[in-house]
Amino acid sequence: MTWPATVVCFGVLPVIAIVLLFHDALAQGAVAFDFRPFYAASEAVVRGNDPYPGIGDSLDAAARPYVYPPLPALVTIPLTLLPFTAAGVVVMAALAATVPATLWIVGVRDWRCYGVVLIWPPVISAIQTGNVTLWFALAAAVAWRYRDRALPASTAIGATLAAKFFLWPLVVWLAATRRLRSAVAASAVGAGLLLLSWATIGFAGFLDYPDLLRRLEDTVGADSYTAYIVGLDAGLPSPVARIFWLAVGLSILASLVVLARRGDDRTAFVLAIGTALALTPIVWLHYFALLVVVVAVAKPRLGPVWFVPLAMVVTPGSGQPSPRETFATLAIASLTVAMALRALQREKTDVTDTQMVLRRPSVRAS
């Protein structure tokens, strides 16, 4: 590809895509759709009210219920000084900035990677909806970059656990790679922030929270991109489909532990992100923005794996995906992880071959 074409494809087009994203969101009144519940919950906390929906309240997407622990709502309070639209634009801009920050922290220096990631459908969805996924990707990047330093790694992971119990496999990764102090610290940070944030709002909704999550899964779980839904779409009974889903996720988790114990740090980290995606009962398109970290860790220079998530353009962000769309999305995500693992395996093979050549005794002519 010529230099001008490279600039257009990886520089100009991503910028245009982001500009159009903001323009369309403002024009259609769709600024940071998923941020609305955070904003409303923050206003409720400021007024001293319970931010959580009642027993009889609807939990579908149109109702925009707040279903997270209190920490995200507390962090959002300063933004309630702005009108919602302005606050939503700030959130979208901040999320767009987390994408290059995540790549830079992991160690990606190939500028073309920055461009292609900005037009990944899950990244576009994560920016437009204004949810926590890209913040979690940034936290995972920090945990990877500073994995041998307990304070930053445990703080980054612990903060995500207090905001949403999603990246818990990273604690398993820390423990399995013999970073026990960091694993314990991450759990303590998560538990401490969780209890402190709930104490701040007088433990409103604390006892009912498990039931809230169960109701949420019953309400919107069918819209998810999970192996459980694939099993249901294939005609499996619900208990069998759930066993299939758990078997897939737990097999990835077991592989993580085995490879981590063998000292394969990067592969285990990639599998930890894969486990988080596989075992989460509710997964929408923007969740797959976490694959940014997977690809960046496995292949810090542009290669075919960077383009695979672009194929997710075939699926909607959320809302009643067809069986074909659900299967296609999971297949694309699985292919991305598989290609990342293949890149890591190839790199290890190349390193081993190089070491063998260096150790080979030279033969001198007599």
N, C-alpha and C positions, 0 to 999 in steps of 0.2 A: 504494500500500500504506500502511495506517495505521501510525502510530508503534509501537503495541503489537505489531502483526503483524511489523513490521520487526525489532523486538527479539527476538521469538520465533524468527524464521527465521534471522537472522544472528548472534544472540547465544546464545540458550538452546539451540537444537538442536545447534549445533556443540560446545558444552560437554558436553551429554549424550552426543553421539557419542564424544568423546574419553574421557569417564569410562567408558562402556560398553566401549570398546576395551581399556582397561587391565583392567577387571573380567573380561572374557571371556578375555583373554590369560592372566591369572593363574589363572582357574578351569579353563581347558583345558590348562594347561601349555605355552602357546604364546608365552611371553614372548620377544621379540626373537629369532625363529628364526634369522635370518641372522647374528646376533651370536655364536652359539655357536662357529662356527669361529674367530672372532677371539679369543674368550676362551680356547679350547683352545690356539691357536697361541701366545698370550701366556704361558700356563702352560708350554708346551714350551720357549719361549725362556728363561724364568726358570730352568728345570731344565737348560738347556744342550743341549737336544735340537733336532733338525731339525723345524721346524713343518710341513713340506710332506709331502703323501702320497707313498708309494712308487710305484714303477712299476706294481705289480700291484694297488694299492688302488683301490677304487671311487670314482668322481667324481660319482655321482648325488647328488641333493639329500638323500636319506636318510642318506648317509654323512657329510655336512657337512664336506667337505674344505676346507682353507685354500688359496686359490688367488690371493691378492693378493700384491703385493710386501711386504717386511717392515714398512714404516712403520706401517700400521694395527695390526699386532700389537704393535709397540713402544709405540705410543700407548695401547693398551688395558691395558698391564701394571698401572697403578695400580688398575684395576677388579678385578683378580684377588684383591685383598685382601678383596673381598666375595664371598658366595656367588653362584652364577651368576644365580639369579632376581633377587636384589637388584640385581646389576650390570645385568641386562637392563632392569629397571624404570628405573634411572637413565638408561640409554641412550635408552629410549623417551621419557622425560620431556625429556631434552635435545633429542632430535629434534623433539618437539612444539614446543619453544621456538624452534627454528631457523626454523620457518615464519613466525611474525610478525616475527622478526628479519630474515629475507630480504626480506619485503615492505617493512619500514621502511627498510632500507638502500637499496633501489631507489628509494624515494620515494613509496610508496603511503600515503595518509593517509585514505582512505575506509574506515572501520572495517568496513563490510559486506563488503569484499573479504577481510578476515581471516577472517570467519566462513565464507564460502562455500568458501574454499580448504581449510579444515580438514576439510571433508567430501568433498573430491575423493577418489575411490577410489584413485588412485595415491599420494596423500599419506597416506591411512589405511594403505595397504600399506607404505609406506616407514617409517612410525612403528612399526607392529606388527612388521615383520621386523627392524628395528634394523640396517639396512645404511648404506652411506655416501652414498646418493643425496642426501639432504637436506643433508648437509654440503657436497656438491658444489654444490648450488643456492645455499647461502650463500656459498661461495667465488666462484661466478659473479656473484652480486649485488655482492660487494665489488669484483671486477674491473671491473664496469660502473660502479659509483659512483665509483671512484678510477682510472678509465681513463687520466686524464691525469697520474697520479702513478706513476712507475715502481715504487717500492718496494712499496706495498700491492698493486697489480695483479699484478705479477710474482710476488710471494710467494704470493698466493692461488691463482693458476693453477699455479705450480710445485709447490705442495704437493699439488694434486690429481693432477698428472702422476706424482709419486713414489708416490702411493697407488694409482693405477689410471690407465692411459693411456687416458683416456676423453674428457676435455675438451680434447684437443689442438687442435681447430679454433679454440679461443680464441687460441691462439698465432698461427694464420694470420690471425685477425681483427686482432690487434695489429699484425702486420707489414703487412697490407694497408691499414690505416688510418694507416700511416707512424709507428707507435709502435715503431720497430725496436729501440730500447734496451730497452723493456719486453718485447718478444718474445724477444730474446736473453737477457735476465735471467730470464724465466720458464723458458726451456729450461735455463739454467744451474742455477737453483734446483731444478728437477725432477731433473736428472741428478745434482746434488750430493747431494740428500736420498736419492735412490735408492741411490747407491753407498755413502753413509754408513750408511744403514739396513741394507744387505746386509752391509757390513763388520762391523757390530755383531754379527751372528749368524754371523760367520765365513764368509760367502758360501755358506751352506748352501742348496742348491737353485738356485743362481744359473745354472749351466750347463744344468740340466734345465728351467728355467722356460719357455722357448718350447715345448718338447714338452708340458709340463703344460697350457699354454693350448690347444694343438692337441687334446689328448685331451679337455679340458673341452668344447670346442665340439662335438667328435664325440659326446660323451655327452649333453649337455643342449641343444645348439643347436636341436634340433627343437622345443623348448618355447618358442622365442623369438618375439617379435612383430617380425619383420623382413620387408623386401621379398623377401629370399631365400626365406623360408618361404612367403610368399604365392605366389611363382613356383612352388615345388614343389607347393603345394596346387592350383595351376591346371593342373598336369600338365606343366610344363616340365622338361626334363632338368636335372640338378644344375648342370652347367657353364653352361647358358643362364640358369638362375635366378640363379646367382651373378653373371653379367654384368649381368643386369637390376638386381640389388641394388646393384652397384657403380655402374652408370650413374645410378641415382636419387641415390645419395649424392654422387657426384662432380659431378653437375649442380647440386646445392644448394651444394656447396663453390665451384664456379665462379661461381655467382651471388653468393655472399658476396664473393668477391674483386673482382668487377666493381663491385658497389655500394659496397664499401668504398673503392675507388679513386676513385669519384665523390663521396666525402664523405658518403655516407648511413650514418652511424655506427650508428644504432639498428637499422635494417633488417639491416645486416651482422651485428650482434651476435645478433639473433634467428635469422638463418640459421646462425650458428656453432653455436648450441644445437641447431638442427634437423639440422645435419650430424653432430654428435656422436651424436644418436639414430639417424640414418639409416645411419651407417657402422659402428656397433657390432654385432659378430656375434651377441652374446647380449643380448637385451633382454627384461626382464620388466616387469610392470605398474608397479612402483615407479619405474622409470627415468623414466616420464612425469611424475613429480613435478617434474622440471626445467622443465616447462611453466609452473610458477609464475613463474619468472623471465621467460620469454617474454611472458606476459600482463601482468605487472607493468610491464615496460619499455614495452610497446606501449600499454597502456590503464590508467593508474594510478587511474582511477575505475571504479566498478562499471558493467558493460555486459554485453551478451549473451555476449561471448567468455569471461567468467568462469564461465559456467554450462556451457559445452560439455563440459569434461572430466568432469562429473558423469555423462555418458552411459557412461563406462567401467565403470559398475556392471554392465554386461552381460557382462563378461569376468572370468575367474578371475585371481588374482594371479600364478600360475605353475602349471605342471604340466599338460601335454598340452591346451592350448587347441584347440578345434575350428577348422577352416578359417574358419568364419563368425566365430568370436570373434577370431581373429587379424586378419582383414580389417577387422572392425568397430573394433577397437582402433586400428589404424593409420589408419583413415579418420577416427576422432574426433581423434586426435593431429594429423593433417594439416589437418583443418578448424580446429582451434585455432590452429595456426601461420598458416594462410591468413587467418583473421579478424584475427589480430594484425597481420599484414602489411597487411591492408586498412585497419585502424585507423591505422597509421602513414602510409599513403599519403593517407588522408583528411585527416589532420592537416597533412601537408605542403601539400596543396591548399588548405586553409583558410588556412594561413599565407601562401601565395603570393597568394591572393585579397586578404587583408588588406593585404599590402604594396603591391599594385597600387592599391588604393583610397587608401591613404595617399599614394602618389606622384602620384595623379591631380591635375592642377592644378584649383583651384576656379574656377568661373565666377561672376563678379560682375555684377550687373545694372548697366547704365549709367545 
